[in-house]
Amino acid sequence: EASAIEKRRWTLNDFDIGKPLGRGKFGHVYLAREKRSNQIVALKVLFKSQLQQSQVEHQLRREVEIQSHLRHSNILRLYGYFYDQKRIYLVLEYAPKGELYKELQKCKYFSERRAATYIASLARALIYCHGKHVIHRDIKPENLLIGAQGELKIADFGWSVHTFNRRRTMCGTLDYLSPEMVESVEHDASVDIWSLGVLCYEFLYGVPPFEAKEHSDTYRRIMQVDLTFPPRPIISSTAKDLISQMLVKECSQRLPLHKVLEHPWIVQNSEPSGVYKS
Ligand SMILES: CC(=O)NC[C@@H]1CCN(c2c(Cl)cnc3[nH]c(-c4cn(C)nc4C)nc23)C1
């Protein structure tokens, strides 16, 4: 029986390596078992050479720092890391039901009950993150995994930032910060509300709201908040209302996350357990 995995100075010998699970951005992810605890984990292997080439070491350090301190059922655990001559290894929670984007491709789009259940659990996870001054900044189907009970797990904090230390590292004191700097640090958290609105739309229609052939067209559609709801599949007006309150250009006007959880569409459609049973 797997006892609790406890973080210590791990080396590769502490793990039995299993099948490849897929590719992250900078390396492969393998199924693995930590020998001492018999715990099944996902071992993400990153090549130092690749990280150096892309100057993302600071991003990885931040990802590890942030994700290792977060404890929430809808956030993929980072148990620890270790490295050798050429590689860095992240010891991550294993999500037995795999990647959400594959599930969305298979179903084309989700029912309103399934979409609302997922959005509610992600809103709760983001409230937890924002409470710790962490913003994810990269909420999308590719960064979501599915746990044993079908619950969503936010993974890949590679783009997350700790807004708090941005203030602290700014210049020690807030006094000299210009309004727009204080404003921007304050409003960063609302980028996750926008992304949650985009995700809700994509869960219901199978495509993101501002998709276009050319990047320049997508960019313009986002800047103009060119939000239209296709006639098919038929979606409730309460769902459209919630999406319209999250995809608002002025970030201070976006529906706060705790209000998302109180919205009629969420209250009427999401599973209280946070788990969608198909
Ligand atoms: C967010 C992110 O890094 N995604 C890419 C990596 C690919 C496998 N990674 C996994 C990570 Cl990091 C954790 N758990 C996983 N479970 C699976 C998986 C399970 N099945 C049945 N099929 C798959 C695939 N994959 C993972 C993440």
Ligand as a Chemical Component Dictionary entry (heavy atoms), coordinates in Angstrom:
data_LIG
# 
_chem_comp.id                   LIG 
_chem_comp.type                 NON-POLYMER 
_chem_comp.pdbx_formal_charge   0 
_chem_comp.three_letter_code    LIG 
# 
loop_
_chem_comp_atom.comp_id 
_chem_comp_atom.atom_id 
_chem_comp_atom.alt_atom_id 
_chem_comp_atom.type_symbol 
_chem_comp_atom.charge 
_chem_comp_atom.model_Cartn_x 
_chem_comp_atom.model_Cartn_y 
_chem_comp_atom.model_Cartn_z 
_chem_comp_atom.pdbx_ordinal 
LIG C1  C1  C  0 -0.015 19.988 -18.315 1  
LIG C2  C2  C  0 1.005  19.102 -18.929 2  
LIG O1  O1  O  0 2.170  19.185 -18.633 3  
LIG N1  N1  N  0 0.556  18.193 -19.841 4  
LIG C3  C3  C  0 1.497  17.375 -20.555 5  
LIG C4  C4  C  0 2.012  16.229 -19.760 6  
LIG C5  C5  C  0 1.747  14.938 -20.454 7  
LIG C6  C6  C  0 1.548  13.901 -19.376 8  
LIG N2  N2  N  0 1.450  14.624 -18.124 9  
LIG C7  C7  C  0 0.820  14.078 -16.972 10 
LIG C8  C8  C  0 1.074  14.573 -15.668 11 
LIG CL1 CL1 CL 0 2.191  15.867 -15.439 12 
LIG C9  C9  C  0 0.425  14.029 -14.562 13 
LIG N3  N3  N  0 -0.467 13.018 -14.685 14 
LIG C10 C10 C  0 -0.733 12.532 -15.921 15 
LIG N4  N4  N  0 -1.571 11.543 -16.300 16 
LIG C11 C11 C  0 -1.457 11.422 -17.638 17 
LIG C12 C12 C  0 -2.223 10.451 -18.399 18 
LIG C13 C13 C  0 -3.007 9.469  -17.857 19 
LIG N5  N5  N  0 -3.532 8.785  -18.895 20 
LIG C14 C14 C  0 -4.432 7.651  -18.815 21 
LIG N6  N6  N  0 -3.097 9.271  -20.056 22 
LIG C15 C15 C  0 -2.272 10.304 -19.759 23 
LIG C16 C16 C  0 -1.590 11.113 -20.805 24 
LIG N7  N7  N  0 -0.579 12.315 -18.156 25 
LIG C17 C17 C  0 -0.116 13.015 -17.079 26 
LIG C18 C18 C  0 1.342  16.049 -18.391 27 
# 
loop_
_chem_comp_bond.comp_id 
_chem_comp_bond.atom_id_1 
_chem_comp_bond.atom_id_2 
_chem_comp_bond.value_order 
_chem_comp_bond.pdbx_ordinal 
LIG C1  C2  SING 1  
LIG C2  O1  DOUB 2  
LIG C2  N1  SING 3  
LIG N1  C3  SING 4  
LIG C3  C4  SING 5  
LIG C4  C5  SING 6  
LIG C4  C18 SING 7  
LIG C5  C6  SING 8  
LIG C6  N2  SING 9  
LIG N2  C7  SING 10 
LIG N2  C18 SING 11 
LIG C7  C8  SING 12 
LIG C7  C17 DOUB 13 
LIG C8  CL1 SING 14 
LIG C8  C9  DOUB 15 
LIG C9  N3  SING 16 
LIG N3  C10 DOUB 17 
LIG C10 N4  SING 18 
LIG C10 C17 SING 19 
LIG N4  C11 SING 20 
LIG C11 C12 SING 21 
LIG C11 N7  DOUB 22 
LIG C12 C13 DOUB 23 
LIG C12 C15 SING 24 
LIG C13 N5  SING 25 
LIG N5  C14 SING 26 
LIG N5  N6  SING 27 
LIG N6  C15 DOUB 28 
LIG C15 C16 SING 29 
LIG N7  C17 SING 30 
# 
